[in-house]
Amino acid sequence: MRRRATLMLLSVTLIWGATFVWMRRIMLHLNADLDALGWTSVVAFLVGIRFAMATVLLPLLPRVRASMASKEVWSAGALLGLILLVGFVSQMVALGDIDPSTSAFLTSLYVVCTALLAGLFGERRPGRTLWLGVALATLGAAFIEGPPHLTWGWAEAITVFCAVCFAVHILLTQRFTRRYDPLGLSFASFLVLAVASLSLSLLTLRGGAGPVDLFNLLSRPGVISPLLALSLLGSLVALVMLNLYQRHLDPVRASIIYTLEPVWATVYGLMLGLVPWTWWILVGGGLLLIGNVSVEVRSTIEANGERHSVEGLPSYLSTHER
């Protein structure tokens, strides 16, 4: 199950890397609307529609319908959805005042935050191998787009807050998916996130515009197809897989896997001519891969060692412990 969970979370990063391309295509078609309606309003609307479309399909599953009667599932799912929204919004607001490489570096600090906060959430404190993976993953994410030009200001502080939100989301996902049905949690969090995002988009509209102006964005050429991909793959498939499988891994290990997202985003960008080639891609991507491989190799050795130590016990004790 640990190996399957690792492969599934790797698949999640493959999908998340593609969301960079889909979101980039949408934004290219909405340049004029971003100025007229406001950056925050447009992006919050797109996030809301993205998760609203993902929410529609989940109630078709019997497990989801059964979970809808649980107050605990709704409370936990609402908390997950709101924390994810705060992370999205804080990152989105800060992007207007810092360059993408700095944003990528500061956002990647969620790996460090996950390791630092693990003990507070009742998780095992990371050992030396995990800390090495955390360090390599953070450095790799920092330099894959070139050296970050870091000067501390309000935008940098908000982006660090975004990283803390993503770390808390990882740790709470770990806690809640062990207690409640992951599919029910997915539905509740998606629904809360969609409603909150759409509400935010209305509250931040500029120049007397109304809901009709926002929904007209969906009729723009080149918007609906990538938005459907974001919804069905980036939200429904990727986040449901995350909720189903992250609980089988250490949360710090999972956070290190998630840092592979910029690697795939860069690969897709290079293939489509959206990202220029630099040697920093090799530096950052290499550090990310080394960090992940070192942790995975060490985890496999430790897992095999634990299995052999149990198999070496006397039969009556081995059976009892299992």
TIGU-925482 format. One record per residue (C-alpha): residue number from 0; residue in one letter; x negated, y, z negated. Coordinates in steps of 0.5 Angstrom, whole numbers, plus 500, padded with zeros to 3 digits. Layout:
residues N
resi NUM | resn A | u X | v Y | w Z
...
***
This chain:
residues 322
resi 0 | resn M | u 500 | v 500 | w 500
resi 1 | resn R | u 494 | v 505 | w 499
resi 2 | resn R | u 491 | v 504 | w 505
resi 3 | resn R | u 498 | v 504 | w 509
resi 4 | resn A | u 499 | v 511 | w 505
resi 5 | resn T | u 493 | v 514 | w 507
resi 6 | resn L | u 494 | v 512 | w 514
resi 7 | resn M | u 501 | v 515 | w 514
resi 8 | resn L | u 498 | v 522 | w 511
resi 9 | resn L | u 493 | v 522 | w 516
resi 10 | resn S | u 499 | v 522 | w 521
resi 11 | resn V | u 502 | v 527 | w 517
resi 12 | resn T | u 496 | v 532 | w 519
resi 13 | resn L | u 496 | v 530 | w 526
resi 14 | resn I | u 503 | v 533 | w 526
resi 15 | resn W | u 502 | v 539 | w 522
resi 16 | resn G | u 496 | v 540 | w 527
resi 17 | resn A | u 501 | v 541 | w 533
resi 18 | resn T | u 505 | v 545 | w 529
resi 19 | resn F | u 500 | v 551 | w 530
resi 20 | resn V | u 501 | v 550 | w 538
resi 21 | resn W | u 509 | v 550 | w 537
resi 22 | resn M | u 509 | v 556 | w 532
resi 23 | resn R | u 504 | v 560 | w 537
resi 24 | resn R | u 508 | v 559 | w 543
resi 25 | resn I | u 514 | v 561 | w 539
resi 26 | resn M | u 511 | v 568 | w 537
resi 27 | resn L | u 508 | v 569 | w 544
resi 28 | resn H | u 515 | v 570 | w 546
resi 29 | resn L | u 518 | v 574 | w 540
resi 30 | resn N | u 512 | v 579 | w 540
resi 31 | resn A | u 517 | v 585 | w 541
resi 32 | resn D | u 522 | v 582 | w 536
resi 33 | resn L | u 517 | v 582 | w 531
resi 34 | resn D | u 516 | v 589 | w 532
resi 35 | resn A | u 523 | v 591 | w 532
resi 36 | resn L | u 526 | v 586 | w 527
resi 37 | resn G | u 520 | v 585 | w 522
resi 38 | resn W | u 515 | v 580 | w 521
resi 39 | resn T | u 517 | v 577 | w 515
resi 40 | resn S | u 525 | v 577 | w 517
resi 41 | resn V | u 523 | v 574 | w 524
resi 42 | resn V | u 518 | v 568 | w 521
resi 43 | resn A | u 523 | v 567 | w 515
resi 44 | resn F | u 529 | v 566 | w 520
resi 45 | resn L | u 525 | v 561 | w 524
resi 46 | resn V | u 523 | v 557 | w 518
resi 47 | resn G | u 530 | v 557 | w 515
resi 48 | resn I | u 533 | v 555 | w 522
resi 49 | resn R | u 527 | v 550 | w 522
resi 50 | resn F | u 529 | v 546 | w 516
resi 51 | resn A | u 537 | v 547 | w 517
resi 52 | resn M | u 536 | v 543 | w 523
resi 53 | resn A | u 532 | v 538 | w 519
resi 54 | resn T | u 537 | v 538 | w 514
resi 55 | resn V | u 543 | v 536 | w 518
resi 56 | resn L | u 540 | v 529 | w 520
resi 57 | resn L | u 538 | v 526 | w 513
resi 58 | resn P | u 546 | v 525 | w 510
resi 59 | resn L | u 546 | v 520 | w 516
resi 60 | resn L | u 542 | v 515 | w 511
resi 61 | resn P | u 546 | v 512 | w 506
resi 62 | resn R | u 540 | v 513 | w 500
resi 63 | resn V | u 541 | v 520 | w 501
resi 64 | resn R | u 548 | v 520 | w 501
resi 65 | resn A | u 548 | v 516 | w 494
resi 66 | resn S | u 543 | v 521 | w 491
resi 67 | resn M | u 547 | v 527 | w 492
resi 68 | resn A | u 551 | v 525 | w 486
resi 69 | resn S | u 545 | v 526 | w 482
resi 70 | resn K | u 544 | v 533 | w 478
resi 71 | resn E | u 536 | v 531 | w 477
resi 72 | resn V | u 535 | v 530 | w 484
resi 73 | resn W | u 538 | v 537 | w 486
resi 74 | resn S | u 534 | v 540 | w 481
resi 75 | resn A | u 528 | v 537 | w 483
resi 76 | resn G | u 529 | v 538 | w 490
resi 77 | resn A | u 531 | v 545 | w 489
resi 78 | resn L | u 524 | v 547 | w 485
resi 79 | resn L | u 520 | v 543 | w 491
resi 80 | resn G | u 524 | v 547 | w 496
resi 81 | resn L | u 523 | v 554 | w 493
resi 82 | resn I | u 516 | v 553 | w 491
resi 83 | resn L | u 514 | v 551 | w 498
resi 84 | resn L | u 518 | v 557 | w 501
resi 85 | resn V | u 514 | v 562 | w 496
resi 86 | resn G | u 508 | v 559 | w 499
resi 87 | resn F | u 510 | v 560 | w 506
resi 88 | resn V | u 512 | v 567 | w 505
resi 89 | resn S | u 506 | v 569 | w 501
resi 90 | resn Q | u 501 | v 566 | w 506
resi 91 | resn M | u 506 | v 570 | w 512
resi 92 | resn V | u 506 | v 577 | w 508
resi 93 | resn A | u 498 | v 577 | w 507
resi 94 | resn L | u 497 | v 575 | w 514
resi 95 | resn G | u 498 | v 582 | w 517
resi 96 | resn D | u 492 | v 584 | w 513
resi 97 | resn I | u 487 | v 579 | w 513
resi 98 | resn D | u 484 | v 575 | w 519
resi 99 | resn P | u 486 | v 568 | w 520
resi 100 | resn S | u 479 | v 565 | w 518
resi 101 | resn T | u 479 | v 568 | w 511
resi 102 | resn S | u 487 | v 566 | w 510
resi 103 | resn A | u 485 | v 559 | w 512
resi 104 | resn F | u 479 | v 559 | w 507
resi 105 | resn L | u 483 | v 562 | w 501
resi 106 | resn T | u 489 | v 557 | w 503
resi 107 | resn S | u 485 | v 551 | w 503
resi 108 | resn L | u 483 | v 553 | w 496
resi 109 | resn Y | u 489 | v 549 | w 494
resi 110 | resn V | u 485 | v 543 | w 494
resi 111 | resn V | u 481 | v 546 | w 488
resi 112 | resn C | u 487 | v 548 | w 485
resi 113 | resn T | u 490 | v 541 | w 485
resi 114 | resn A | u 484 | v 538 | w 482
resi 115 | resn L | u 484 | v 543 | w 477
resi 116 | resn L | u 491 | v 543 | w 475
resi 117 | resn A | u 492 | v 535 | w 475
resi 118 | resn G | u 491 | v 534 | w 468
resi 119 | resn L | u 496 | v 539 | w 466
resi 120 | resn F | u 501 | v 535 | w 470
resi 121 | resn G | u 499 | v 528 | w 467
resi 122 | resn E | u 495 | v 526 | w 473
resi 123 | resn R | u 488 | v 523 | w 472
resi 124 | resn R | u 482 | v 528 | w 472
resi 125 | resn P | u 478 | v 527 | w 478
resi 126 | resn G | u 471 | v 524 | w 478
resi 127 | resn R | u 465 | v 526 | w 481
resi 128 | resn T | u 467 | v 523 | w 488
resi 129 | resn L | u 473 | v 526 | w 488
resi 130 | resn W | u 470 | v 533 | w 486
resi 131 | resn L | u 465 | v 532 | w 492
resi 132 | resn G | u 471 | v 531 | w 497
resi 133 | resn V | u 474 | v 537 | w 494
resi 134 | resn A | u 468 | v 541 | w 495
resi 135 | resn L | u 466 | v 538 | w 502
resi 136 | resn A | u 474 | v 539 | w 504
resi 137 | resn T | u 474 | v 546 | w 502
resi 138 | resn L | u 467 | v 548 | w 505
resi 139 | resn G | u 470 | v 545 | w 512
resi 140 | resn A | u 476 | v 549 | w 512
resi 141 | resn A | u 473 | v 555 | w 510
resi 142 | resn F | u 468 | v 555 | w 516
resi 143 | resn I | u 472 | v 551 | w 522
resi 144 | resn E | u 474 | v 558 | w 525
resi 145 | resn G | u 467 | v 561 | w 523
resi 146 | resn P | u 465 | v 564 | w 517
resi 147 | resn P | u 470 | v 568 | w 513
resi 148 | resn H | u 469 | v 575 | w 512
resi 149 | resn L | u 472 | v 576 | w 505
resi 150 | resn T | u 473 | v 582 | w 501
resi 151 | resn W | u 478 | v 582 | w 495
resi 152 | resn G | u 484 | v 586 | w 496
resi 153 | resn W | u 492 | v 585 | w 495
resi 154 | resn A | u 492 | v 580 | w 501
resi 155 | resn E | u 487 | v 576 | w 499
resi 156 | resn A | u 490 | v 575 | w 492
resi 157 | resn I | u 497 | v 574 | w 495
resi 158 | resn T | u 493 | v 568 | w 499
resi 159 | resn V | u 490 | v 565 | w 493
resi 160 | resn F | u 497 | v 565 | w 490
resi 161 | resn C | u 499 | v 561 | w 496
resi 162 | resn A | u 494 | v 556 | w 495
resi 163 | resn V | u 496 | v 555 | w 488
resi 164 | resn C | u 504 | v 554 | w 490
resi 165 | resn F | u 501 | v 549 | w 495
resi 166 | resn A | u 497 | v 545 | w 489
resi 167 | resn V | u 503 | v 546 | w 485
resi 168 | resn H | u 508 | v 543 | w 490
resi 169 | resn I | u 503 | v 537 | w 491
resi 170 | resn L | u 503 | v 535 | w 484
resi 171 | resn L | u 510 | v 536 | w 483
resi 172 | resn T | u 512 | v 532 | w 489
resi 173 | resn Q | u 507 | v 526 | w 486
resi 174 | resn R | u 511 | v 527 | w 479
resi 175 | resn F | u 518 | v 527 | w 482
resi 176 | resn T | u 518 | v 522 | w 488
resi 177 | resn R | u 516 | v 517 | w 482
resi 178 | resn R | u 522 | v 518 | w 479
resi 179 | resn Y | u 527 | v 520 | w 484
resi 180 | resn D | u 529 | v 517 | w 491
resi 181 | resn P | u 524 | v 521 | w 496
resi 182 | resn L | u 529 | v 521 | w 501
resi 183 | resn G | u 534 | v 525 | w 497
resi 184 | resn L | u 529 | v 530 | w 494
resi 185 | resn S | u 527 | v 531 | w 502
resi 186 | resn F | u 535 | v 533 | w 503
resi 187 | resn A | u 535 | v 537 | w 497
resi 188 | resn S | u 529 | v 541 | w 498
resi 189 | resn F | u 530 | v 542 | w 505
resi 190 | resn L | u 537 | v 545 | w 504
resi 191 | resn V | u 535 | v 550 | w 499
resi 192 | resn L | u 529 | v 552 | w 503
resi 193 | resn A | u 533 | v 553 | w 509
resi 194 | resn V | u 538 | v 557 | w 505
resi 195 | resn A | u 533 | v 561 | w 501
resi 196 | resn S | u 529 | v 563 | w 508
resi 197 | resn L | u 535 | v 565 | w 512
resi 198 | resn S | u 537 | v 569 | w 506
resi 199 | resn L | u 530 | v 572 | w 506
resi 200 | resn S | u 531 | v 574 | w 513
resi 201 | resn L | u 537 | v 578 | w 512
resi 202 | resn L | u 534 | v 582 | w 506
resi 203 | resn T | u 528 | v 584 | w 510
resi 204 | resn L | u 531 | v 586 | w 517
resi 205 | resn R | u 529 | v 593 | w 519
resi 206 | resn G | u 532 | v 598 | w 523
resi 207 | resn G | u 540 | v 597 | w 521
resi 208 | resn A | u 539 | v 590 | w 525
resi 209 | resn G | u 544 | v 584 | w 523
resi 210 | resn P | u 545 | v 577 | w 523
resi 211 | resn V | u 547 | v 577 | w 531
resi 212 | resn D | u 540 | v 580 | w 532
resi 213 | resn L | u 536 | v 574 | w 529
resi 214 | resn F | u 541 | v 569 | w 532
resi 215 | resn N | u 539 | v 572 | w 539
resi 216 | resn L | u 532 | v 570 | w 538
resi 217 | resn L | u 534 | v 563 | w 539
resi 218 | resn S | u 536 | v 565 | w 546
resi 219 | resn R | u 529 | v 567 | w 548
resi 220 | resn P | u 526 | v 563 | w 553
resi 221 | resn G | u 521 | v 558 | w 551
resi 222 | resn V | u 523 | v 558 | w 543
resi 223 | resn I | u 528 | v 553 | w 542
resi 224 | resn S | u 524 | v 547 | w 545
resi 225 | resn P | u 518 | v 548 | w 540
resi 226 | resn L | u 523 | v 550 | w 534
resi 227 | resn L | u 526 | v 543 | w 535
resi 228 | resn A | u 519 | v 540 | w 535
resi 229 | resn L | u 517 | v 544 | w 529
resi 230 | resn S | u 524 | v 542 | w 526
resi 231 | resn L | u 524 | v 534 | w 528
resi 232 | resn L | u 517 | v 533 | w 527
resi 233 | resn G | u 514 | v 538 | w 523
resi 234 | resn S | u 519 | v 538 | w 518
resi 235 | resn L | u 523 | v 532 | w 518
resi 236 | resn V | u 518 | v 526 | w 520
resi 237 | resn A | u 512 | v 529 | w 517
resi 238 | resn L | u 515 | v 532 | w 510
resi 239 | resn V | u 519 | v 525 | w 509
resi 240 | resn M | u 513 | v 521 | w 510
resi 241 | resn L | u 509 | v 525 | w 505
resi 242 | resn N | u 515 | v 524 | w 500
resi 243 | resn L | u 515 | v 517 | w 501
resi 244 | resn Y | u 508 | v 515 | w 501
resi 245 | resn Q | u 504 | v 521 | w 497
resi 246 | resn R | u 506 | v 518 | w 491
resi 247 | resn H | u 502 | v 511 | w 492
resi 248 | resn L | u 495 | v 516 | w 492
resi 249 | resn D | u 492 | v 520 | w 487
resi 250 | resn P | u 494 | v 527 | w 488
resi 251 | resn V | u 487 | v 530 | w 489
resi 252 | resn R | u 486 | v 525 | w 494
resi 253 | resn A | u 492 | v 526 | w 498
resi 254 | resn S | u 490 | v 534 | w 498
resi 255 | resn I | u 483 | v 532 | w 501
resi 256 | resn I | u 487 | v 528 | w 507
resi 257 | resn Y | u 491 | v 534 | w 508
resi 258 | resn T | u 485 | v 539 | w 509
resi 259 | resn L | u 485 | v 535 | w 516
resi 260 | resn E | u 490 | v 539 | w 519
resi 261 | resn P | u 486 | v 545 | w 521
resi 262 | resn V | u 481 | v 539 | w 525
resi 263 | resn W | u 487 | v 537 | w 529
resi 264 | resn A | u 490 | v 544 | w 530
resi 265 | resn T | u 483 | v 546 | w 533
resi 266 | resn V | u 483 | v 540 | w 537
resi 267 | resn Y | u 490 | v 541 | w 540
resi 268 | resn G | u 488 | v 549 | w 541
resi 269 | resn L | u 481 | v 547 | w 545
resi 270 | resn M | u 485 | v 542 | w 549
resi 271 | resn L | u 490 | v 547 | w 551
resi 272 | resn G | u 485 | v 553 | w 552
resi 273 | resn L | u 488 | v 557 | w 546
resi 274 | resn V | u 482 | v 556 | w 541
resi 275 | resn P | u 475 | v 558 | w 544
resi 276 | resn W | u 469 | v 553 | w 543
resi 277 | resn T | u 464 | v 555 | w 537
resi 278 | resn W | u 459 | v 551 | w 534
resi 279 | resn W | u 462 | v 552 | w 527
resi 280 | resn I | u 468 | v 547 | w 529
resi 281 | resn L | u 463 | v 542 | w 529
resi 282 | resn V | u 460 | v 545 | w 522
resi 283 | resn G | u 467 | v 545 | w 519
resi 284 | resn G | u 470 | v 539 | w 522
resi 285 | resn G | u 464 | v 535 | w 520
resi 286 | resn L | u 464 | v 537 | w 513
resi 287 | resn L | u 472 | v 535 | w 513
resi 288 | resn L | u 471 | v 529 | w 516
resi 289 | resn I | u 465 | v 527 | w 511
resi 290 | resn G | u 469 | v 529 | w 505
resi 291 | resn N | u 475 | v 525 | w 507
resi 292 | resn V | u 470 | v 519 | w 509
resi 293 | resn S | u 466 | v 519 | w 503
resi 294 | resn V | u 472 | v 519 | w 498
resi 295 | resn E | u 476 | v 513 | w 502
resi 296 | resn V | u 469 | v 509 | w 502
resi 297 | resn R | u 469 | v 510 | w 494
resi 298 | resn S | u 476 | v 509 | w 493
resi 299 | resn T | u 476 | v 502 | w 497
resi 300 | resn I | u 470 | v 500 | w 493
resi 301 | resn E | u 473 | v 502 | w 486
resi 302 | resn A | u 479 | v 498 | w 488
resi 303 | resn N | u 476 | v 492 | w 490
resi 304 | resn G | u 472 | v 492 | w 484
resi 305 | resn E | u 478 | v 492 | w 480
resi 306 | resn R | u 481 | v 487 | w 484
resi 307 | resn H | u 475 | v 482 | w 483
resi 308 | resn S | u 475 | v 484 | w 475
resi 309 | resn V | u 482 | v 482 | w 475
resi 310 | resn E | u 481 | v 475 | w 479
resi 311 | resn G | u 475 | v 474 | w 474
resi 312 | resn L | u 479 | v 473 | w 468
resi 313 | resn P | u 481 | v 467 | w 465
resi 314 | resn S | u 488 | v 465 | w 468
resi 315 | resn Y | u 492 | v 466 | w 462
resi 316 | resn L | u 490 | v 473 | w 461
resi 317 | resn S | u 490 | v 475 | w 468
resi 318 | resn T | u 497 | v 472 | w 469
resi 319 | resn H | u 499 | v 476 | w 463
resi 320 | resn E | u 495 | v 483 | w 465
resi 321 | resn R | u 499 | v 483 | w 472
***
